[in-house]
Amino acid sequence: GPLTVKTFYRLVQSAPGSCDNANTNVIRIAVNSLPVPTITGNNNLCVNSGYYNYSTETGMINYSWTISPGGTLISGGGTATIQVSWTIAGAQFVTVNYTNQQGCSAATPVNFPVTVNSLPGPAGPISGTPLVCQGTDGIGYSVATVANADAYVWTLPAGATISGGQNTNQITVSYSSSSQSGNMTVAGNNICGDGTASPDYPVTVITSPLPPVIAQQGDSLVSNTPSGNQ
């Protein structure tokens, strides 16, 4: 329970020219400290992602909850637990106050900050090298910063891997000796998921040229080089 402070008052009865009355009265007054409400619940979530419970101490009376304009009270008003739907992204809050068994309320309601996240914005076009050779590394690609993105999810052509800048908006790519031509995309990501991906960025992978081989065919020499030199 709340801390109780006992204060004593001594009432002295006296008359002019007389001594204090030996039968003094002592009044004992209990002064209760104010309650300090607490709130528990999810404080980092996604917009329009369902109903969330927020709770405070039970066994009190006159529960008074306040929800910031980005949320809607679904149920539980006047009780120790409420249910809220968050419909607007941004910095939101829940507050509560109540009266305890000693008839005391907090001087001010407790404030519980809530961060309501939205999906990342759409990713813009990718910049980089569209024509590469198999077996090359350190090829750079980038995309402009995506709103509300905490990370970046890249998709690459077959046989290509990220060699630097994983989960960022600026990466380097390694093309293996078996890599193939294909499209590259990127999307912003946060706890709510992936935003709209970038437009496809076509990458053409050139196979390594065959080493020259000279073979004897009868009295002629045949080469597989493009010029066909003998």
N, C-alpha and C positions, 0 to 999 in steps of 0.2 A: 504494500500500500504506500501512499504518499508519506513523505517525511513529516512528522509532527513536531512542532516547536511549542514548548509550554512556557507561557509568560505568566508571571505572578504579580498581582497587584495587592498592596497592603492598604486597607482602609483604616484610617486612624480617626477615632472620635475624640474630640477635645472641646473644652469650653474655655472662654477667656479666664485667665488666672488659674486654670486647673492643669493637672497632668494628663498625659495621654491615657485613654481608657485601656486597661490591660486586656480587655476582651475584644481585641481587634479581629476583623474578618479578613480572611484571605480568599480571593477569587482566582481560580485557576482557569485559564483560557487556552484552548488548543488552537494553534494556527497551522493550517494544512498548506503544504506547498502545492503549487499548480501542477496539473498533469502535463506531461510532454508526449503527445501522441506520436506514433510512428506509422509509416505506411510501407507495405511490402507489395511487390508486383513487378511486372516486366517493364523496364525503362528504356529498352532499345528494340524497336520492332518496325514492322512494315505497315504502310498505310493500307487500309481496307483489307486487312489480313485476318479478320475475325474478332472475337470478343476476348477481352482481357480482364482478369480479376485483380482488384486492389483491396487489401485488408488492413485493418488497424486493430487495436486492442478490443477484446470482447468484454461483455459485462458492464458496459457503460450505457448512458442514456443520452438523448438529444444529439445523435450523430448528425453532423452537418458536413456534406461533401460538396466540393466545387470542382467542375471539370473545365479546362480551358476550351475556347471556341472550336478547336480542332477535333474535339471528341464528343461523343453522345453517351449519356448515361442510359444503359439498357435496363438495369435492375439493381435493387439493393439499397436505394436511397433510404436514409434513416436507420441503416443497420451497420454492422461492423465490416461487411464485405460488399463491394459494388462490382458491377460488370460494365465495362466501357468498350465502345467501338470507336476506333480512331479513323477519321475520314479525311483529314488534312495533314499533309506532311509538314515537318518542321519541329521547332521547339515547343512542346506542350507541357501541361502540368496537371496534377491532381492535388487538392488540398482537403484536409479534414480537421474538424474539431469536435469535441464531445464534452459531456459533463460526467465527472466520476462519482463514486459513491459518497464522497464527502461534499458533493454539490459544487465542485470547482471545475472550471474550464481553463484551457490554455489561454495565455494572454493573446496569442495570435495563432491562427490555424497553421499546421505544419504543411510545407510545400514539398511535393515529390516531383522533380523534373522528369519528363519523358521525351525521348528523342524518337520521332516518327519519321521513318525513312521512306523514300520513294524509289522506284526503279531508276537506274542510270538513264541518262538521255541517249539519243541515237548517236552512234559513232559516225564520224565523217569519213572522207576518202583516205585511203592509205597512200603514203608516199614511199618510194624506194626504187629498187632496181628490177625492172620487169624481165630482163634477159640475163640468164646466168648459166654457168657450166656445171655439169656434174662434178662432184669432188671439191667444190669451193666452200669457203667458210668466211664468216665475218661480214655477210651481206646485210646492210642495214635497212630497216623499215620503221615507219613511225605513223602515228595518227594524232590528231589534235586532242588535247585533254577533253575527256567526256564528263559532263556534269553529273555529280553524285556518284562517280565511280571510285571505288576503293581498290580495284584491281582491273586487269584487262585480260580477256580470254581470246587467244589467237588460234585460228585454224590455218594450217599450212598444206601445201601440196604433198602428195605421198613421197616419203623418203627425205623430207626436209624436217629439221628440228631446230628449236630455239637454242642458241649457244650463249646468249647474253640478254639481260633485261627481262627475264621471265616475269610475267604479271604486271609489266609496266607498259606505257604507251610508246616506248622506243626499244626495239629489239634488234638483235643480230641473228642471222639464220645460217645454219650449216646445211649444204646440199650434198647428200651422200652420193656415192658412185652409182646408186640405183634410183636416185630421185627422178621424179616425173613432173611434167608440166601440169599445172592446175591452178585453181583459184585460191587466194588468200583473203581471209576476213578477220575482223576483230570486233569485239563487243565489250562495253563497260560492264563491270560486275560489282555488286555489293551484297549485303545480307539478304536483300530481296530477290536476287537473281541477276540474270543478264538483261541488258537493255537491247534495243534494236541494233543489229550488226551493221557494219559498214558495207558499202557496195562491194561486190566482188572485185578483187584486184588480180588480173590474170598474170601468171608468171610462166614464162617459157624456159624450160630447162633443156640445154643443148647437151647431147651426148658427146663424150670425148671422142675425138677422131681415132680411127683404127691405126695402129702402127703400120708403116709401110712393109709389105711383104712382096718379095720378088720370086716368082716361080718360073721354072723352065718348062716351056711347052714346045716340044719339038726343037726347032732351031730358033724359036722366038722367046724373049723374056717378057713376062706379063706382070704388071704392078697393080696394086689395088689403090694407089694414090689417085686423087681426083684428076690429075693431069694425064695419067696413064703413061707416064714416061717409061721408056724401056732402057 
